[in-house]
Structure formats: structure tokens, C-alpha cells
Amino acid sequence: MSRYYVNKNAQSNGDHEVHKVGCGYMPLEHNRHYLGEFITCASAVTAAKKIYPKSNGCFYCSPSCHTS
């Protein structure tokens, strides 16, 4: 299982990116919200959507959950 965070700041397209611990694009500590531990990024994105309905997986650390 991996620990996931969602960026509190939206991207220019309105998405809040979900990152796995260790990602080189992890937001600063004060700009992220801890989601918990999940087996897949899909579960983490689902959890993030409860906070930010427009959430998306990070292109780099969660590519299978990233949509354009």
C-alpha cells in the first residue's frame, strides 16, 4: 500500500492532482491534504473526489489514474 496526498491548489484546468509519497512533483506540505493509504491510485482519486470533485492522478507517479 502507498500513502497518497491531494494538492489543495488546483491546476490551471481546475484539477487537484493526487500524488503518491515519493513523487518528485509532490506539493509542499502546507499545500497538500493527506488522503490515506491505498492499494491503487484509483482508490486514492476516489477519496480525493470526496474533497475536490475535480481530482486527477499525477501524470508522473499515478499515470494509470491520469486523464487529459
N, CA, C and O atoms as CSV, one atom per row, in Angstrom:
chain,resi,resn,atom,element,x,y,z
A,1,MET,N,N,0.847,-1.176,0.000
A,1,MET,CA,C,0.000,0.000,0.000
A,1,MET,C,C,0.892,1.239,0.000
A,1,MET,O,O,2.004,1.235,0.528
A,2,SER,N,N,0.370,2.282,-0.602
A,2,SER,CA,C,1.108,3.534,-0.681
A,2,SER,C,C,0.297,4.658,-0.055
A,2,SER,O,O,-0.933,4.622,-0.031
A,3,ARG,N,N,1.008,5.651,0.447
A,3,ARG,CA,C,0.354,6.837,1.017
A,3,ARG,C,C,0.138,7.866,-0.089
A,3,ARG,O,O,1.020,8.098,-0.915
A,4,TYR,N,N,-1.043,8.479,-0.094
A,4,TYR,CA,C,-1.403,9.446,-1.125
A,4,TYR,C,C,-1.843,10.769,-0.529
A,4,TYR,O,O,-2.401,10.836,0.566
A,5,TYR,N,N,-1.570,11.822,-1.291
A,5,TYR,CA,C,-1.970,13.185,-0.945
A,5,TYR,C,C,-2.642,13.819,-2.151
A,5,TYR,O,O,-2.378,13.444,-3.294
A,6,VAL,N,N,-3.510,14.781,-1.886
A,6,VAL,CA,C,-4.093,15.576,-2.963
A,6,VAL,C,C,-3.619,17.017,-2.790
A,6,VAL,O,O,-3.541,17.534,-1.676
A,7,ASN,N,N,-3.306,17.644,-3.909
A,7,ASN,CA,C,-2.868,19.031,-3.894
A,7,ASN,C,C,-4.063,19.929,-3.593
A,7,ASN,O,O,-5.094,19.832,-4.258
A,8,LYS,N,N,-3.933,20.793,-2.607
A,8,LYS,CA,C,-5.007,21.725,-2.252
A,8,LYS,C,C,-5.192,22.789,-3.331
A,8,LYS,O,O,-6.273,23.363,-3.465
A,9,ASN,N,N,-4.140,23.047,-4.093
A,9,ASN,CA,C,-4.195,24.046,-5.156
A,9,ASN,C,C,-4.537,23.366,-6.478
A,9,ASN,O,O,-3.921,22.368,-6.851
A,10,ALA,N,N,-5.506,23.904,-7.169
A,10,ALA,CA,C,-5.905,23.340,-8.459
A,10,ALA,C,C,-4.910,23.724,-9.546
A,10,ALA,O,O,-4.277,24.779,-9.489
A,11,GLN,N,N,-4.787,22.844,-10.537
A,11,GLN,CA,C,-4.007,23.145,-11.733
A,11,GLN,C,C,-4.763,24.201,-12.544
A,11,GLN,O,O,-5.881,24.570,-12.185
A,12,SER,N,N,-4.174,24.680,-13.615
A,12,SER,CA,C,-4.820,25.693,-14.447
A,12,SER,C,C,-6.130,25.198,-15.060
A,12,SER,O,O,-7.002,26.002,-15.389
A,13,ASN,N,N,-6.274,23.873,-15.215
A,13,ASN,CA,C,-7.513,23.310,-15.766
A,13,ASN,C,C,-8.549,22.981,-14.687
A,13,ASN,O,O,-9.625,22.466,-14.990
A,14,GLY,N,N,-8.221,23.281,-13.432
A,14,GLY,CA,C,-9.153,23.058,-12.330
A,14,GLY,C,C,-8.969,21.741,-11.591
A,14,GLY,O,O,-9.614,21.518,-10.566
A,15,ASP,N,N,-8.096,20.860,-12.093
A,15,ASP,CA,C,-7.856,19.568,-11.437
A,15,ASP,C,C,-7.001,19.723,-10.186
A,15,ASP,O,O,-6.092,20.552,-10.127
A,16,HIS,N,N,-7.318,18.902,-9.188
A,16,HIS,CA,C,-6.484,18.765,-7.992
A,16,HIS,C,C,-5.750,17.437,-8.159
A,16,HIS,O,O,-6.380,16.380,-8.176
A,17,GLU,N,N,-4.439,17.483,-8.280
A,17,GLU,CA,C,-3.667,16.276,-8.552
A,17,GLU,C,C,-3.443,15.433,-7.308
A,17,GLU,O,O,-3.195,15.946,-6.216
A,18,VAL,N,N,-3.538,14.119,-7.507
A,18,VAL,CA,C,-3.300,13.136,-6.451
A,18,VAL,C,C,-1.887,12.583,-6.652
A,18,VAL,O,O,-1.530,12.145,-7.745
A,19,HIS,N,N,-1.084,12.610,-5.574
A,19,HIS,CA,C,0.318,12.181,-5.629
A,19,HIS,C,C,0.581,11.075,-4.618
A,19,HIS,O,O,0.002,11.037,-3.533
A,20,LYS,N,N,1.479,10.176,-5.016
A,20,LYS,CA,C,1.947,9.108,-4.137
A,20,LYS,C,C,3.218,9.582,-3.452
A,20,LYS,O,O,4.025,10.279,-4.067
A,21,VAL,N,N,3.409,9.218,-2.192
A,21,VAL,CA,C,4.623,9.585,-1.459
A,21,VAL,C,C,5.838,9.142,-2.265
A,21,VAL,O,O,5.908,8.010,-2.744
A,22,GLY,N,N,6.794,10.061,-2.405
A,22,GLY,CA,C,7.997,9.799,-3.173
A,22,GLY,C,C,7.988,10.482,-4.534
A,22,GLY,O,O,9.011,10.520,-5.217
A,23,CYS,N,N,6.844,11.019,-4.929
A,23,CYS,CA,C,6.721,11.693,-6.220
A,23,CYS,C,C,7.579,12.960,-6.226
A,23,CYS,O,O,7.598,13.707,-5.248
A,24,GLY,N,N,8.273,13.194,-7.310
A,24,GLY,CA,C,9.085,14.383,-7.460
A,24,GLY,C,C,8.270,15.657,-7.618
A,24,GLY,O,O,8.811,16.760,-7.541
A,25,TYR,N,N,6.964,15.504,-7.839
A,25,TYR,CA,C,6.076,16.653,-8.018
A,25,TYR,C,C,5.111,16.830,-6.842
A,25,TYR,O,O,4.091,17.509,-6.957
A,26,MET,N,N,5.449,16.216,-5.727
A,26,MET,CA,C,4.633,16.341,-4.523
A,26,MET,C,C,4.531,17.806,-4.119
A,26,MET,O,O,5.547,18.499,-4.061
A,27,PRO,N,N,3.320,18.293,-3.838
A,27,PRO,CA,C,3.196,19.686,-3.396
A,27,PRO,C,C,3.839,19.891,-2.024
A,27,PRO,O,O,4.050,18.943,-1.268
A,28,LEU,N,N,4.141,21.141,-1.730
A,28,LEU,CA,C,4.695,21.470,-0.417
A,28,LEU,C,C,3.718,21.026,0.672
A,28,LEU,O,O,2.514,20.914,0.439
A,29,GLU,N,N,4.249,20.780,1.843
A,29,GLU,CA,C,3.452,20.240,2.948
A,29,GLU,C,C,2.186,21.047,3.234
A,29,GLU,O,O,1.131,20.462,3.478
A,30,HIS,N,N,2.269,22.361,3.208
A,30,HIS,CA,C,1.103,23.189,3.522
A,30,HIS,C,C,0.099,23.251,2.357
A,30,HIS,O,O,-0.997,23.791,2.512
A,31,ASN,N,N,0.473,22.701,1.200
A,31,ASN,CA,C,-0.414,22.706,0.032
A,31,ASN,C,C,-0.990,21.329,-0.281
A,31,ASN,O,O,-1.539,21.120,-1.363
A,32,ARG,N,N,-0.873,20.394,0.648
A,32,ARG,CA,C,-1.387,19.047,0.371
A,32,ARG,C,C,-2.255,18.548,1.512
A,32,ARG,O,O,-2.100,18.950,2.665
A,33,HIS,N,N,-3.170,17.659,1.156
A,33,HIS,CA,C,-4.088,17.062,2.117
A,33,HIS,C,C,-3.870,15.547,2.071
A,33,HIS,O,O,-3.941,14.935,1.005
A,34,TYR,N,N,-3.607,14.957,3.222
A,34,TYR,CA,C,-3.377,13.508,3.298
A,34,TYR,C,C,-4.667,12.755,3.059
A,34,TYR,O,O,-5.678,13.016,3.711
A,35,LEU,N,N,-4.632,11.816,2.120
A,35,LEU,CA,C,-5.810,11.015,1.794
A,35,LEU,C,C,-5.825,9.681,2.524
A,35,LEU,O,O,-6.891,9.177,2.880
A,36,GLY,N,N,-4.649,9.106,2.749
A,36,GLY,CA,C,-4.562,7.812,3.410
A,36,GLY,C,C,-3.710,6.843,2.614
A,36,GLY,O,O,-3.015,7.230,1.674
A,37,GLU,N,N,-3.773,5.567,3.008
A,37,GLU,CA,C,-3.032,4.502,2.330
A,37,GLU,C,C,-3.994,3.720,1.454
A,37,GLU,O,O,-5.083,3.337,1.882
A,38,PHE,N,N,-3.571,3.491,0.221
A,38,PHE,CA,C,-4.413,2.792,-0.741
A,38,PHE,C,C,-3.581,1.803,-1.537
A,38,PHE,O,O,-2.377,1.987,-1.715
A,39,ILE,N,N,-4.231,0.759,-2.011
A,39,ILE,CA,C,-3.572,-0.245,-2.849
A,39,ILE,C,C,-3.367,0.303,-4.258
A,39,ILE,O,O,-2.343,0.043,-4.890
A,40,THR,N,N,-4.351,1.065,-4.748
A,40,THR,CA,C,-4.266,1.609,-6.100
A,40,THR,C,C,-4.491,3.117,-6.097
A,40,THR,O,O,-5.089,3.673,-5.175
A,41,CYS,N,N,-4.000,3.759,-7.146
A,41,CYS,CA,C,-4.231,5.194,-7.276
A,41,CYS,C,C,-5.712,5.483,-7.528
A,41,CYS,O,O,-6.204,6.552,-7.167
A,42,ALA,N,N,-6.417,4.543,-8.141
A,42,ALA,CA,C,-7.847,4.746,-8.407
A,42,ALA,C,C,-8.613,4.958,-7.105
A,42,ALA,O,O,-9.495,5.814,-7.037
A,43,SER,N,N,-8.285,4.193,-6.081
A,43,SER,CA,C,-8.933,4.357,-4.776
A,43,SER,C,C,-8.588,5.702,-4.161
A,43,SER,O,O,-9.433,6.332,-3.524
A,44,ALA,N,N,-7.347,6.146,-4.347
A,44,ALA,CA,C,-6.924,7.437,-3.818
A,44,ALA,C,C,-7.642,8.582,-4.536
A,44,ALA,O,O,-8.049,9.552,-3.897
A,45,VAL,N,N,-7.800,8.477,-5.854
A,45,VAL,CA,C,-8.505,9.513,-6.616
A,45,VAL,C,C,-9.972,9.562,-6.190
A,45,VAL,O,O,-10.546,10.645,-6.073
A,46,THR,N,N,-10.576,8.411,-5.962
A,46,THR,CA,C,-11.969,8.364,-5.490
A,46,THR,C,C,-12.097,9.101,-4.161
A,46,THR,O,O,-13.045,9.859,-3.957
A,47,ALA,N,N,-11.138,8.880,-3.255
A,47,ALA,CA,C,-11.151,9.573,-1.957
A,47,ALA,C,C,-10.960,11.076,-2.147
A,47,ALA,O,O,-11.611,11.876,-1.475
A,48,ALA,N,N,-10.078,11.456,-3.053
A,48,ALA,CA,C,-9.822,12.876,-3.304
A,48,ALA,C,C,-11.063,13.565,-3.867
A,48,ALA,O,O,-11.313,14.732,-3.569
A,49,LYS,N,N,-11.833,12.854,-4.672
A,49,LYS,CA,C,-13.039,13.441,-5.280
A,49,LYS,C,C,-14.116,13.751,-4.248
A,49,LYS,O,O,-15.031,14.527,-4.525
A,50,LYS,N,N,-14.019,13.161,-3.070
A,50,LYS,CA,C,-14.953,13.495,-1.986
A,50,LYS,C,C,-14.638,14.881,-1.426
A,50,LYS,O,O,-15.510,15.535,-0.852
A,51,ILE,N,N,-13.403,15.323,-1.591
A,51,ILE,CA,C,-12.966,16.636,-1.118
A,51,ILE,C,C,-12.983,17.643,-2.263
A,51,ILE,O,O,-13.526,18.741,-2.142
A,52,TYR,N,N,-12.379,17.243,-3.369
A,52,TYR,CA,C,-12.292,18.066,-4.576
A,52,TYR,C,C,-12.875,17.252,-5.730
A,52,TYR,O,O,-12.185,16.395,-6.282
A,53,PRO,N,N,-14.133,17.503,-6.106
A,53,PRO,CA,C,-14.777,16.696,-7.154
A,53,PRO,C,C,-13.989,16.603,-8.464
A,53,PRO,O,O,-14.127,15.629,-9.204
A,54,LYS,N,N,-13.176,17.599,-8.744
A,54,LYS,CA,C,-12.372,17.550,-9.970
A,54,LYS,C,C,-10.935,17.188,-9.596
A,54,LYS,O,O,-10.052,18.046,-9.592
A,55,SER,N,N,-10.708,15.917,-9.283
A,55,SER,CA,C,-9.379,15.409,-8.930
A,55,SER,C,C,-8.902,14.462,-10.019
A,55,SER,O,O,-9.698,13.875,-10.752
A,56,ASN,N,N,-7.579,14.329,-10.105
A,56,ASN,CA,C,-6.966,13.554,-11.171
A,56,ASN,C,C,-5.644,13.000,-10.658
A,56,ASN,O,O,-4.992,13.622,-9.820
A,57,GLY,N,N,-5.249,11.841,-11.155
A,57,GLY,CA,C,-3.962,11.276,-10.787
A,57,GLY,C,C,-2.807,12.035,-11.424
A,57,GLY,O,O,-2.945,12.561,-12.529
A,58,CYS,N,N,-1.693,12.096,-10.753
A,58,CYS,CA,C,-0.489,12.742,-11.265
A,58,CYS,C,C,0.037,11.972,-12.483
A,58,CYS,O,O,0.100,10.743,-12.474
A,59,PHE,N,N,0.406,12.704,-13.511
A,59,PHE,CA,C,0.944,12.112,-14.746
A,59,PHE,C,C,2.191,11.280,-14.452
A,59,PHE,O,O,2.424,10.269,-15.114
A,60,TYR,N,N,2.993,11.691,-13.471
A,60,TYR,CA,C,4.277,11.055,-13.199
A,60,TYR,C,C,4.217,9.893,-12.214
A,60,TYR,O,O,4.821,8.849,-12.461
A,61,CYS,N,N,3.501,10.053,-11.104
A,61,CYS,CA,C,3.507,8.990,-10.092
A,61,CYS,C,C,2.253,8.115,-10.121
A,61,CYS,O,O,2.232,7.041,-9.520
A,62,SER,N,N,1.220,8.568,-10.812
A,62,SER,CA,C,-0.032,7.791,-10.899
A,62,SER,C,C,-0.557,7.829,-12.328
A,62,SER,O,O,-1.706,8.212,-12.547
A,63,PRO,N,N,0.257,7.441,-13.302
A,63,PRO,CA,C,-0.124,7.591,-14.702
A,63,PRO,C,C,-1.382,6.816,-15.096
A,63,PRO,O,O,-2.111,7.247,-15.990
A,64,SER,N,N,-1.646,5.695,-14.453
A,64,SER,CA,C,-2.845,4.931,-14.802
A,64,SER,C,C,-4.129,5.632,-14.344
A,64,SER,O,O,-5.224,5.257,-14.764
A,65,CYS,N,N,-3.999,6.632,-13.497
A,65,CYS,CA,C,-5.152,7.385,-12.996
A,65,CYS,C,C,-5.184,8.813,-13.540
A,65,CYS,O,O,-6.024,9.621,-13.146
A,66,HIS,N,N,-4.264,9.107,-14.443
A,66,HIS,CA,C,-4.213,10.450,-15.032
A,66,HIS,C,C,-5.058,10.491,-16.304
A,66,HIS,O,O,-4.928,9.638,-17.182
A,67,THR,N,N,-5.918,11.492,-16.383
A,67,THR,CA,C,-6.679,11.708,-17.604
A,67,THR,C,C,-6.366,13.098,-18.119
A,67,THR,O,O,-6.050,14.001,-17.345
A,68,SER,N,N,-6.452,13.261,-19.392
A,68,SER,CA,C,-6.133,14.562,-20.013
A,68,SER,C,C,-7.236,15.560,-19.806
A,68,SER,O,O,-7.132,16.699,-20.261
